[in-house]
Amino acid sequence: MASYSTSVSIAAPLEVVYAVLADIRSWPQWSPTMDAVECRDPGPIRPGTTALVRQPGLRPATWKVDVVEPNRRFLWHTGGPGYRIDADHELALHPEGTMARLSVAMSGPVSGLIWVGFGRKTRRYVDMEAAALKRRSEQVHGPG
């Protein structure tokens, strides 16, 4: 299994960071790695929620939410013949506010080939998303 994760300290309360993170419809407004997120279900994300995600340089993918733990975590996945990609978004209290850990894991018989072709871009996108989450959450929270 190929995987990557990154963590970022965010100077904003856990509830603020989770609200930004869980509002997947708004991601294209603040993350440079998202062109469009078309949520197919109304209301807040919950297990079973699906969304069509369009990212620069990647094929559109339908993601399905597997786990939602409000103010703590959400996990979703996408996949195709011979592979599955899980993306986890975990939050924890931190002395400066919130620690966010974003991770992606690819599994399945062709995941190694996909990682060879897209691993570098995947790592870059995860890092960019973490930095964008930090900026957006701190912007929403405001000073101090």
KAFENBEL-V791547 format. One line per field, one symbol per residue. phi: phi as a letter, one per 40 degrees, with the letter a starting at -180 (. if undefined). psi: psi as a letter, one per 20 degrees, with the letter a starting at -180 (. if undefined). burial: 1 if it has 24 or more other C-alpha atoms within 12 Angstrom, else 0. A space follows every 50 residues. Layout:
phi: ???
psi: ???
burial: ???
This chain:
phi: .caaaabacbcacdccccccccccccdccbbccbcabbccbcgccadhdb acbbbdgbcdbcbbcbbbbdgbaabbabiadgaabbbbbbbacadcibbb bbabbbbhcbcccccdcbccccccccccccccccdccccccgcf
psi: pprqqqqpppmqqghggggggimhhighhipijphqonpjpraqqrpipq qpppqpjqqqqpqppgppnpjgqqprrraaojqppppqopqqqqhjeqpp opqppprrhjhggghghjggggggggghhghhggggghgghrq.
burial: 01111111111111111111111110110111110111100000110011 11111000001111100101111111111000011111111110001111 11111110001001100010011011111111111111001000
